[in-house]
Amino acid sequence: MDDIQDFVGKLVVKNDTKIILLVMDGLGGAPNLGGMTELEAANTLNLDMLAKASDLGLSVPVLPGITPGSGPGHLGIFGYDPIKHQIGRGILEALGIGIAVSEKDVVARGNFATFDGETVLDRRAGRPATEENVKACQLINSKIKEIEGVKVQVFPGVEHRFVLKLTGDGLADNLTDADPQKDGEKMLYTTSVNEESRKTAEIVNKFIKQVSTILKNNGKITGCLLRGFSKHPVMPKFPQIYKMRSAAIATYPMYRGLAKLVGMDVLEVPHVDDEAGSLQSEVKVLKDNYDKYDFFYFHVKHTDSYGEDSNFLAKVDVIEIVDRAIPQIMSLKPDVLAVTGDHSTPSLVGGHSWHPVPLLIHSKYSRYGLAEKFSEKTCATGSIGTIEAKNIMTLLMANAMRLEKYGA
Amino acid sequence: MDDIQDFVGKLVVKNDTKIILLVMDGLGGAPNLGGMTELEAANTLNLDMLAKASDLGLSVPVLPGITPGSGPGHLGIFGYDPIKHQIGRGILEALGIGIAVSEKDVVARGNFATFDGETVLDRRAGRPATEENVKACQLINSKIKEIEGVKVQVFPGVEHRFVLKLTGDGLADNLTDADPQKDGEKMLYTTSVNEESRKTAEIVNKFIKQVSTILKNNGKITGCLLRGFSKHPVMPKFPQIYKMRSAAIATYPMYRGLAKLVGMDVLEVPHVDDEAGSLQSEVKVLKDNYDKYDFFYFHVKHTDSYGEDSNFLAKVDVIEIVDRAIPQIMSLKPDVLAVTGDHSTPSLVGGHSWHPVPLLIHSKYSRYGLAEKFSEKTCATGSIGTIEAKNIMTLLMANAMRLEKYGA
């Protein structure tokens, strides 16, 4: 079979059932404080009660042992084969800082760097403060509006990072990185991998030269490096494949962007600073829009953030805050509620990891009865077994009675 | 890997071990009465004793979340990739009513329908009684013997359904459905998808016209719709792949036909009306033929039928009847006995479902010791794990010491 979605897509039927996919980013852990994972240490009465009436299993984001970034992690749980569908780093960087990318754009991830003539002295320009980054971007945007009829814009990121966006007809992204990847090396221009991208390469190289002129006397930021040139990926759209009105509820640009990329409606979530308030803001959006959609992707960010910070207790807190919202979500009576993560982020590791991710699927057809709790351990011996993340959507669709029988 | 059987086939060796594959159709359940599945509610002392000395696992018929029909369900447990090998609906309908299909035939699934001129008034002709269906088929068979040198036959099914069988040289099945799929629409003729099937399309369309003339004044049955044109699928034969003399013991035409399709010898089973008697009839055939074959596919139908009827207790009864026959089967001392289903049919769902199927494999090499019972729960935590159905045959062959080591 070429593609799981080609196969499943042919079996999809429409009905009026509703599915909520609750994603706690980086949910999975590894035994840490007291030999427990964050999910085991958390007081999760509601999730445990739900687990008693649900199918449990483990989800492997890509393949055993593969640690995914947010892009492949999310594509998997959205039902896409994360090996077949790859999202360029330029696009992910753009999504991460909330830049809209259309089919006419080519974007790249940029570094501000310190040069000595043609030699790269410091690929990160001494990790400048955000204000310096913003100033450099403003300077560039004021001096360069377009090159050869193509609109040029840069957007500041954190420290030395920025995004270059080119907008115009006939742009292509088959370009090599204009980045030697190592301090002390000679700077690099981009080269076009094929004829189609020749014009784009010329524009990019003119941009690099103009930037080094503009930033000549600009302290440590005296030029730029560019990599991960990418266009908006061509991929089948989620709402069309699964024939569901699909909405995303997420607060961070990266996840809002990923949902937009696959064609979901991205709902506005009013910003609230504290953790519990932010989750309640998302729950309110879910309630207010419940009648308008068939499928909701509901994203919680900070389980991942605190895992990355190796902050065991703070990750436990976030899980408990989500647990307390479960009755509110269940009060909507979704036909299918899934609780999982896009990958594991154990505080023990302090970053994304390869560990399979706890998966709970609740519907009236659940083969429940094996588990008393929602944890890595109960999921490892659950009724679903261990599956690849790209199969989760098929299970949700089945539980929502949205798939026809295959073959007679 | 292109095909599991290409790979496994190269490792097959012959010996004198015997394998029995006991298939309880639709065996798997979901928690229903008392929070139990049918298999959990059944009193299965013999299967439970066997489970203590066996490998257990769950089998995913096609892919997680996919509900298979009987065709893909059986191909999987016979070791075929059910996505690569698809069996046309015409063939399955023909097998279901016990019509022999050879490599020279094209068959299609037919509906008797009510027409007003060229408009389809009722695609099911008011769901006629079987006698009316039989009468219409007799009338057609008496008037149409052949068209353009190709032999034409129709066979009655239930209510409005029948099977058209064309026999001759140079027939092909790349034909569109001659069925608008909706009442009130204009009737459709078939069209050939490629040049190879042009002649077959002409014959089919002449048949449709002749039938509407023959049935002009025949009450509600005034014409026909045809779909799922299919030839005998080209597939490697089970006895050749696995180098085993292979026999099928099944009472229903569909399963006898599926076994024949993959090249098994289909043994005659004397008909007995009651459930226990019917099973004993099958057991007797097994005993009588035990010395003549290496592999037995032994099929029990009514676990599925009662699941489809949402009849929890009747499905429990059938499982108990099978349980009581286990000592008789074990008394033959098969080297490998597997007990499983082709898919789940929970009475909770009232139809086939996507739930993984309990799988028990007993041999003297079983890694036993995990389970006290044979149930969905013990299978979910069994020593086999959760596997795709197409891998079951490899495990049976391994336990029968019929596979060589792969690589040195």
Boltz contact constraints between the chains, C-beta under 6 A:
constraints:
  - contact:
      token1: [A, 1]
      token2: [B, 83]
      max_distance: 6.0
  - contact:
      token1: [A, 365]
      token2: [B, 30]
      max_distance: 6.0
  - contact:
      token1: [A, 367]
      token2: [B, 30]
      max_distance: 6.0
  - contact:
      token1: [A, 367]
      token2: [B, 355]
      max_distance: 6.0
  - contact:
      token1: [A, 367]
      token2: [B, 376]
      max_distance: 6.0
  - contact:
      token1: [A, 368]
      token2: [B, 31]
      max_distance: 6.0
  - contact:
      token1: [A, 369]
      token2: [B, 31]
      max_distance: 6.0
  - contact:
      token1: [A, 370]
      token2: [B, 377]
      max_distance: 6.0
  - contact:
      token1: [A, 381]
      token2: [B, 381]
      max_distance: 6.0
  - contact:
      token1: [A, 383]
      token2: [B, 380]
      max_distance: 6.0
  - contact:
      token1: [A, 385]
      token2: [B, 386]
      max_distance: 6.0
  - contact:
      token1: [A, 387]
      token2: [B, 64]
      max_distance: 6.0
  - contact:
      token1: [A, 391]
      token2: [B, 64]
      max_distance: 6.0
  - contact:
      token1: [A, 394]
      token2: [B, 64]
      max_distance: 6.0
  - contact:
      token1: [A, 394]
      token2: [B, 65]
      max_distance: 6.0
  - contact:
      token1: [A, 395]
      token2: [B, 64]
      max_distance: 6.0
  - contact:
      token1: [A, 395]
      token2: [B, 65]
      max_distance: 6.0
  - contact:
      token1: [A, 398]
      token2: [B, 65]
      max_distance: 6.0
  - contact:
      token1: [A, 398]
      token2: [B, 354]
      max_distance: 6.0
  - contact:
      token1: [A, 405]
      token2: [B, 67]
      max_distance: 6.0
  - contact:
      token1: [A, 405]
      token2: [B, 69]
      max_distance: 6.0
  - contact:
      token1: [A, 405]
      token2: [B, 352]
      max_distance: 6.0
  - contact:
      token1: [A, 406]
      token2: [B, 62]
      max_distance: 6.0
  - contact:
      token1: [A, 406]
      token2: [B, 66]
      max_distance: 6.0
  - contact:
      token1: [A, 406]
      token2: [B, 68]
      max_distance: 6.0
  - contact:
      token1: [A, 406]
      token2: [B, 72]
      max_distance: 6.0
  - contact:
      token1: [A, 407]
      token2: [B, 69]
      max_distance: 6.0
  - contact:
      token1: [A, 407]
      token2: [B, 71]
      max_distance: 6.0
  - contact:
      token1: [A, 407]
      token2: [B, 72]
      max_distance: 6.0
  - contact:
      token1: [A, 408]
      token2: [B, 69]
      max_distance: 6.0
  - contact:
      token1: [A, 408]
      token2: [B, 71]
      max_distance: 6.0
  - contact:
      token1: [A, 408]
      token2: [B, 89]
      max_distance: 6.0
  - contact:
      token1: [A, 408]
      token2: [B, 92]
      max_distance: 6.0
